[in-house]
Amino acid sequence: MPFIAVRGDERALPHEASKADTLACPACGDPMSVVSSYSRSDDTFVARHFRHKTTTECPGESPEHDRMKSVAHSKLTEAFPDADVTFETALTDDTGVHRQADVLVSFPEPRHPLGKGIAVEVQYRNYAKDLDATEQDYYQMGYSVLWLYERHFTDHDVEIGHTRPLWPNAVPHETPTPTELTDFTLDQDGGSVELDVQFPPDFFEAIEPLLQEAFEKGKEQASSETGDSDSDEGEAISFEDLTPVNTSFNPAEKVWLSGKGSSYLKSLELVTAGGGGLALQLSKGKKGESPESIRIPLSQKDAARLTSIPTAIQPGRRIPQTEGEWDDLRELWLETRSPTLTACVTLTVPPGNDGLTLQFYRKEGGEASRLGAKFDYTRQKYEDLTEFFKKVQQEVNERYEPA
């Protein structure tokens, strides 16, 4: 899979080239085209790359470091669609410290816990770099750090889930000397030591319903034990009351995307979420095992827009297909009822016109996740999805309508 082409008299990497460019292979001289990144039917990611337009075999191979940087650039562009992802970008702080990231992800606004963005260092047989000093310089400039080594790469994909976030790594970790520690503990007038530490707001959002429930239960229990309440003696707290997570996401509506008798189950559900809201959940996994899933909270507007998904596969409607490409039938960016959450639902036709793929994308707090489920489009599937999304809209409207 080539990652370098010649455009005119210059070398070009996949992210620098467009489909309108005249490209050639630097090894054999044959014409090339650029292929956008995509996910295969088994959900493996394939980075943006070049391919020969002819069927002749070419022994040429991209230099390894350039290939690794190109794959990283493509994967990070996919993971952070609202960010500016650039190659070999120089950073300088107020003190004159200079660093050049192999790939730099820059956010429109700083976000917690990743800061201004992510400085990516692609390490290929470079054993001389001072890793600790490099990290600290990036942290002081306000960037998280992602180290990528050969073990993180396949031919067309790279693992990026081990980013070292700005918070808490940028917090100085200084251990007091024994004398300083002894002086502090013996100081009778030392007072207290206070330190403000910012926790991710999405963490508190996620556990707020549980904290509120625990608080109310504790109040009721304390009131019944002390006799301060005018109500009857409080009931004992059951085990179910103490484990609300087990019942936080109960299906309200469900449609199966997998066929009958399939050992690999795929489903789309409307579930009740924490805080009394509703969410759309896509799940898939082998029968008898815990499935992968992604949940997206829904607003009334979201539920109404989602009804357009089955119309894209209405019987008799022509399904477009570009050879070798993934064609989007629907791409819906949702409101989600949360200002910190970005989410998208996409219905696509994979290469070869082999069924359809429903894909969920969710990003919150700088962390992005994606899940796709492939299914066959039939008249029955169209009717099932139409009925499902109709019920989703009804349920959401009833839940959020003012009393």
C-alpha positions in Angstrom: 0.0 0.0 0.0 1.9 3.1 -1.2 2.0 6.3 0.8 4.2 8.5 -1.5 3.5 9.8 -5.1 5.0 12.3 -7.4 3.0 15.3 -8.4 4.8 17.3 -11.0 8.4 17.6 -9.7 7.5 17.2 -6.0 6.9 14.4 -3.6 3.3 14.2 -2.2 1.9 12.4 0.7 -1.8 11.2 0.7 -3.2 14.1 2.8 -1.5 16.6 0.4 -3.1 15.2 -2.8 -6.6 15.5 -4.2 -8.4 13.3 -6.7 -8.0 15.9 -9.4 -4.1 15.8 -9.2 -2.0 14.0 -11.8 0.0 11.6 -9.7 2.7 9.0 -10.6 4.5 6.3 -8.7 8.0 7.3 -7.8 9.2 3.7 -8.3 7.7 2.6 -11.6 6.3 5.9 -13.1 2.8 4.5 -13.6 -0.2 6.8 -12.9 -1.7 6.7 -9.4 -4.8 7.9 -7.7 -5.5 8.8 -4.0 -7.9 6.7 -1.9 -9.7 8.3 1.0 -9.6 6.6 4.4 -12.4 4.2 5.2 -13.4 1.3 7.4 -13.7 -2.2 6.0 -16.7 -4.5 6.6 -14.9 -5.9 9.6 -14.5 -2.3 11.0 -10.7 -2.2 10.5 -9.5 1.2 9.6 -7.6 1.9 6.3 -5.6 5.1 6.1 -5.7 7.5 3.2 -3.2 6.1 0.6 -2.3 5.9 -3.1 -2.9 3.1 -5.5 -1.8 2.2 -9.0 -4.4 2.8 -11.8 -3.0 -0.1 -13.7 -3.0 -3.8 -12.6 0.8 -4.2 -13.0 2.7 -5.1 -9.9 5.2 -2.5 -8.6 8.0 -3.4 -6.2 8.3 0.1 -4.9 7.7 0.8 -1.2 7.3 4.0 0.8 10.1 4.9 3.3 9.0 3.5 6.6 9.0 6.8 8.6 7.0 8.6 6.0 4.5 5.8 5.8 4.1 5.8 9.6 3.5 9.5 9.7 1.1 9.4 6.8 -1.0 6.6 8.5 -1.0 8.6 11.8 -2.1 11.8 10.0 -5.0 9.9 8.4 -6.1 8.2 11.6 -6.0 11.4 13.6 -7.9 13.3 11.0 -10.6 10.7 11.2 -10.6 10.7 15.0 -10.7 14.5 15.4 -12.7 15.9 12.4 -13.0 19.4 13.9 -9.3 19.7 14.5 -6.5 21.0 12.3 -4.1 18.1 11.7 -0.7 19.1 10.2 2.7 17.6 9.4 6.1 18.6 11.0 4.7 21.6 12.7 7.1 23.8 14.8 6.1 24.9 18.3 7.9 27.5 20.4 7.0 28.8 23.9 7.7 32.1 25.5 11.0 31.0 26.8 12.3 30.1 23.4 12.0 26.3 23.8 11.5 24.8 20.3 10.0 21.5 19.3 8.8 20.1 16.0 6.0 17.5 16.1 5.9 14.8 13.4 2.1 15.3 13.4 0.2 18.0 15.3 -3.5 17.9 16.2 -4.7 21.5 17.0 -8.2 22.0 18.5 -10.2 25.1 17.7 -10.4 25.7 21.5 -8.5 24.0 24.4 -10.4 21.0 25.7 -10.1 19.0 28.8 -8.0 16.9 29.4 -6.1 17.2 26.2 -5.4 20.9 26.2 -4.6 22.8 23.0 -4.1 19.6 21.0 -1.9 16.5 20.6 1.8 16.5 19.7 2.6 13.2 17.9 6.1 11.8 17.9 6.6 9.0 15.4 9.6 7.0 16.5 11.4 4.9 13.9 14.8 3.7 15.0 15.5 6.9 16.8 17.0 6.0 20.2 18.7 9.3 21.0 15.7 11.5 21.8 15.2 12.6 25.4 11.7 11.4 25.9 11.1 13.0 29.3 12.4 16.4 28.3 10.4 16.3 25.0 7.2 15.4 26.9 7.6 18.2 29.5 8.3 20.8 26.8 5.0 19.9 25.0 3.1 19.9 28.3 4.4 23.4 29.1 3.2 24.5 25.7 -0.3 23.2 26.5 -0.3 20.0 24.4 -0.8 16.3 25.1 1.7 13.8 23.8 1.3 10.7 21.7 4.3 8.4 21.2 4.0 6.1 18.2 6.4 3.2 17.7 6.6 0.5 15.0 4.6 -1.9 17.3 1.6 0.5 17.1 1.3 0.2 13.4 -0.2 -2.2 10.9 0.1 -1.7 7.1 -2.8 0.7 7.1 -3.8 1.5 10.7 -2.3 2.7 14.0 -3.3 2.6 17.6 -3.9 6.1 19.1 -5.7 5.2 22.4 -2.6 5.7 24.6 -2.3 9.5 24.3 -0.7 11.0 27.4 -3.1 13.8 28.3 -2.0 17.3 29.4 -4.0 16.8 32.6 -2.7 15.5 35.0 0.7 14.9 33.4 1.5 18.7 33.3 1.1 19.0 37.0 4.6 19.3 38.7 5.3 16.2 40.8 7.8 17.4 43.3 8.6 15.3 46.4 9.6 17.3 49.4 13.0 16.5 51.0 13.0 14.8 54.4 13.9 18.1 56.1 11.1 20.0 54.4 8.6 17.2 55.3 9.7 17.1 58.9 9.6 20.9 59.3 6.1 20.9 58.0 4.7 18.2 60.3 6.4 19.8 63.3 5.1 23.3 62.5 2.2 23.9 65.0 1.1 27.0 63.1 1.5 25.5 59.7 -2.3 25.5 58.9 -3.8 23.5 56.1 -2.5 23.1 52.5 -5.0 23.6 49.8 -4.6 22.8 46.1 -7.3 23.4 43.4 -7.4 20.5 41.0 -9.7 20.6 38.0 -11.5 17.3 37.3 -13.0 16.6 33.8 -16.6 18.1 33.7 -17.8 15.1 31.7 -16.8 12.9 34.6 -19.2 14.7 36.9 -21.9 14.8 34.3 -21.7 11.0 33.9 -22.0 10.3 37.7 -24.3 13.2 38.6 -27.5 11.0 38.6 -25.9 8.4 40.8 -24.5 11.0 43.2 -28.0 12.6 43.5 -29.7 9.3 44.0 -27.1 8.3 46.7 -27.6 11.6 48.4 -31.4 11.3 48.5 -31.2 7.7 49.8 -28.8 8.8 52.5 -31.0 11.6 53.6 -34.0 9.4 53.8 -32.1 6.8 55.8 -30.7 9.3 58.2 -34.1 10.9 58.7 -35.8 7.6 59.5 -33.0 6.6 61.9 -33.1 9.9 63.9 -36.9 10.3 63.7 -36.6 13.8 62.3 -39.0 13.1 59.4 -42.7 13.5 59.7 -43.2 10.6 57.3 -43.3 6.9 58.1 -40.3 4.9 58.9 -38.0 4.7 55.8 -37.8 1.4 53.9 -34.5 -0.5 53.9 -32.3 0.2 50.9 -32.3 -2.9 48.6 -29.3 -4.1 46.6 -31.0 -2.9 43.4 -31.1 0.6 44.9 -27.3 0.5 45.4 -26.6 -0.6 41.8 -28.5 1.7 39.6 -25.9 1.2 36.8 -27.3 -2.3 36.2 -30.7 -0.8 35.3 -29.7 2.5 33.9 -30.0 1.5 30.2 -33.1 -0.6 29.7 -34.3 -1.1 26.1 -37.5 0.8 25.2 -37.5 -0.2 21.5 -35.2 -2.5 19.6 -34.6 -3.6 16.0 -32.2 -6.4 14.9 -29.7 -5.6 12.1 -28.3 -9.2 12.0 -30.2 -12.0 10.3 -32.0 -14.8 12.0 -29.7 -17.6 13.1 -26.6 -15.4 12.9 -23.8 -16.0 15.4 -22.8 -12.4 15.3 -25.6 -10.2 16.7 -26.1 -6.6 15.8 -28.9 -4.4 17.1 -30.2 -0.8 17.3 -32.0 0.2 20.5 -33.7 3.1 22.2 -32.6 3.0 25.8 -33.4 4.9 28.9 -30.3 6.7 30.1 -29.2 8.2 33.4 -31.1 11.3 34.4 -34.3 10.2 32.8 -33.1 10.9 29.2 -33.3 8.7 26.1 -30.4 7.5 24.0 -29.9 5.5 20.7 -27.5 2.6 21.2 -25.8 0.5 18.5 -24.4 -2.9 19.6 -22.7 -5.8 18.0 -20.9 -8.9 19.2 -20.7 -12.7 19.1 -23.5 -14.5 20.7 -22.9 -15.3 24.3 -20.2 -12.6 24.7 -20.5 -9.0 25.9 -21.1 -6.8 22.8 -19.4 -3.6 21.8 -21.8 -0.6 22.0 -22.0 3.1 21.6 -24.9 5.3 23.0 -25.9 8.7 21.8 -28.3 10.8 23.8 -31.2 12.1 21.7 -33.1 15.4 21.5 -36.6 15.8 19.9 -34.9 17.3 16.8 -32.5 14.4 16.6 -35.3 11.8 16.7 -37.2 13.6 13.9 -34.1 13.7 11.7 -33.3 10.0 12.2 -36.6 9.1 10.5 -34.8 9.9 7.2 -32.5 6.9 7.5 -34.9 4.2 6.3 -36.1 6.4 3.4 -32.5 6.1 2.0 -33.1 2.4 1.4 -36.8 2.6 0.3 -37.6 -0.3 -2.1 -37.2 0.8 -5.7 -34.8 3.6 -4.8 -31.5 3.5 -6.6 -28.6 2.9 -4.2 -25.5 4.9 -5.6 -22.2 3.1 -5.7 -18.8 4.5 -6.7 -16.3 1.7 -7.6 -13.9 1.2 -4.7 -15.3 3.9 -2.5 -17.7 4.2 0.5 -20.8 6.2 -0.5 -22.7 8.0 2.2 -26.5 7.8 1.9 -27.1 9.7 5.1 -24.8 11.7 7.5 -26.6 13.2 10.5 -24.7 15.3 13.0 -26.9 15.2 16.2 -27.6 17.8 18.9 -27.3 15.1 21.7 -28.7 17.4 24.5 -25.1 17.8 25.7 -22.8 20.7 24.9 -19.7 18.6 25.5 -20.7 15.7 23.2 -20.3 15.5 19.4 -22.1 12.6 17.7 -22.9 11.5 14.1 -24.9 8.7 12.6 -23.9 7.6 9.1 -25.5 5.2 6.7 -23.0 4.1 3.9 -22.7 1.7 1.0 -19.3 -0.1 1.3 -17.2 -0.9 -1.8 -18.6 -3.7 -3.9 -22.2 -2.7 -3.0 -22.1 -5.4 -0.3 -25.0 -4.5 1.9 -25.1 -1.3 4.0 -23.2 -0.1 7.1 -24.7 1.9 9.9 -22.0 3.8 11.8 -22.1 5.7 15.1 -19.4 8.3 15.9 -19.2 9.8 19.4 -16.6 12.2 20.8 -16.6 13.7 24.3 -13.8 15.2 26.3 -11.3 14.7 23.4 -11.9 11.0 23.3 -13.5 9.6 20.2 -15.1 6.3 19.5 -16.7 4.7 16.4 -18.7 1.6 15.8 -20.2 0.2 12.6 -22.7 -2.6 11.9 -23.1 -4.1 8.4 -26.5 -5.4 7.3 -28.4 -6.5 4.2 -30.9 -4.1 2.9 -34.2 -5.8 2.1 -37.8 -4.8 2.0 -38.3 -6.3 5.5 -35.3 -4.4 6.9 -36.7 -1.2 5.4 -40.1 -1.8 7.1 -38.4 -2.8 10.4 -36.3 0.4 10.5 -39.2 2.6 9.4 -41.3 1.3 12.3 -38.4 1.5 14.8 -37.5 5.1 14.1 -41.2 6.1 14.1 -41.5 4.6 17.6 -38.2 6.4 18.6 -39.7 9.7 17.6 -42.9 9.0 19.5 -41.0 7.9 22.7 -38.7 10.9 22.6 -41.5 13.4 22.0 -43.5 11.9 24.9 -40.5 12.0 27.2 -39.5 15.6 26.6 -42.9 17.2 26.1 -43.7 19.7 28.9 -46.2 18.4 31.4 
